[in-house]
Amino acid sequence: MQHWIYLAVAIISEVIATSFLKSAEGFTRFWPSLVVVVGYLLAFYLLSLTLKTIPVGVAYAIWSGVGILLIALSGWLFLDQSLDMPALIGLSLIVAGVAVINVFSRTVAH
């Protein structure tokens, strides 16, 4: 169960870091840049711990799928970015893919 917590925190750290990239303005602003660097370091460290138990392909599929969804939501909520119907359909397909992996794949460590 601990590996799922590591993966969840890794995803959240990566989403926070990615969300701060714009405000870091090319790493010219100290505090947003620090959030980006620390967020990515924490995310990759926790992902490495996750990979002790979950196969890399499955972990990365979950990482990227959930991360894409959360980044799109973050952009919509905080950066005033719009999501049109094709974007919503695409995001739904990504979520469906992650769900299929988690529910039906025998390679996922439960």
C-alpha positions as CSV (number, residue, x, y, z in Angstrom):
1,M,0.0,0.0,0.0
2,Q,2.9,2.3,0.7
3,H,3.9,2.3,-2.9
4,W,0.6,3.9,-3.9
5,I,1.1,6.7,-1.4
6,Y,4.6,7.3,-2.8
7,L,3.1,7.4,-6.3
8,A,0.3,9.8,-5.3
9,V,2.6,12.2,-3.5
10,A,5.0,12.0,-6.5
11,I,2.2,12.9,-8.9
12,I,1.1,15.8,-6.6
13,S,4.7,17.1,-6.3
14,E,5.1,17.0,-10.1
15,V,1.8,18.8,-10.7
16,I,2.8,21.5,-8.2
17,A,6.2,21.9,-9.8
18,T,4.7,22.0,-13.3
19,S,2.1,24.5,-12.2
20,F,4.8,26.9,-11.0
21,L,6.9,26.7,-14.2
22,K,5.0,29.6,-15.8
23,S,5.5,31.9,-12.8
24,A,9.2,30.9,-12.5
25,E,9.5,32.9,-15.8
26,G,12.4,30.9,-17.2
27,F,13.9,30.4,-13.7
28,T,14.4,34.1,-13.3
29,R,12.2,34.4,-10.2
30,F,13.7,32.7,-7.1
31,W,10.7,31.4,-5.1
32,P,8.7,29.9,-8.0
33,S,11.9,28.4,-9.3
34,L,12.7,26.9,-6.0
35,V,9.2,25.3,-5.9
36,V,9.8,23.9,-9.3
37,V,13.2,22.4,-8.5
38,V,12.1,21.0,-5.1
39,G,8.8,19.7,-6.5
40,Y,10.6,17.8,-9.3
41,L,13.3,16.4,-7.0
42,L,10.7,15.1,-4.6
43,A,8.5,13.7,-7.4
44,F,11.4,11.7,-9.0
45,Y,12.7,10.5,-5.7
46,L,9.2,9.2,-4.7
47,L,8.7,7.7,-8.2
48,S,12.0,5.8,-7.7
49,L,10.6,4.3,-4.5
50,T,7.4,3.4,-6.3
51,L,9.3,1.5,-8.9
52,K,10.6,-1.0,-6.3
53,T,7.1,-2.5,-6.3
54,I,5.1,-1.3,-9.4
55,P,6.4,-2.0,-12.9
56,V,7.8,1.1,-14.6
57,G,5.4,1.0,-17.5
58,V,2.3,0.9,-15.2
59,A,3.7,3.5,-12.8
60,Y,4.5,5.8,-15.6
61,A,1.1,5.4,-17.2
62,I,-0.6,6.2,-14.0
63,W,1.9,9.1,-13.3
64,S,1.4,10.7,-16.7
65,G,-2.4,10.1,-17.0
66,V,-3.2,11.5,-13.6
67,G,-0.6,14.2,-14.0
68,I,-2.1,15.3,-17.3
69,L,-5.6,15.4,-15.8
70,L,-4.5,17.4,-12.7
71,I,-2.3,19.9,-14.8
72,A,-5.3,20.5,-17.1
73,L,-7.5,21.1,-14.1
74,S,-4.9,23.4,-12.5
75,G,-4.6,25.4,-15.7
76,W,-8.4,25.7,-15.9
77,L,-8.8,26.7,-12.2
78,F,-5.8,28.9,-11.7
79,L,-4.5,30.1,-15.0
80,D,-7.7,30.8,-16.8
81,Q,-7.1,28.3,-19.5
82,S,-10.1,26.9,-21.3
83,L,-10.9,23.3,-22.0
84,D,-12.9,22.7,-25.1
85,M,-14.9,19.5,-26.0
86,P,-12.0,17.7,-27.8
87,A,-9.8,18.4,-24.8
88,L,-12.4,17.1,-22.4
89,I,-12.9,14.0,-24.5
90,G,-9.2,13.4,-24.7
91,L,-8.8,13.8,-20.9
92,S,-11.7,11.4,-20.4
93,L,-9.9,8.8,-22.6
94,I,-6.7,9.2,-20.5
95,V,-8.6,8.7,-17.3
96,A,-10.3,5.6,-18.8
97,G,-6.9,4.2,-19.8
98,V,-5.6,4.6,-16.3
99,A,-8.7,3.0,-14.9
100,V,-8.3,0.0,-17.2
101,I,-4.7,-0.5,-16.1
102,N,-5.6,-0.3,-12.4
103,V,-8.7,-2.6,-12.7
104,F,-7.7,-5.2,-15.2
105,S,-3.9,-5.3,-15.5
106,R,-2.2,-8.2,-13.7
107,T,1.0,-6.3,-13.7
108,V,-0.2,-3.8,-11.1
109,A,0.9,-4.4,-7.5
110,H,-2.1,-4.4,-5.3
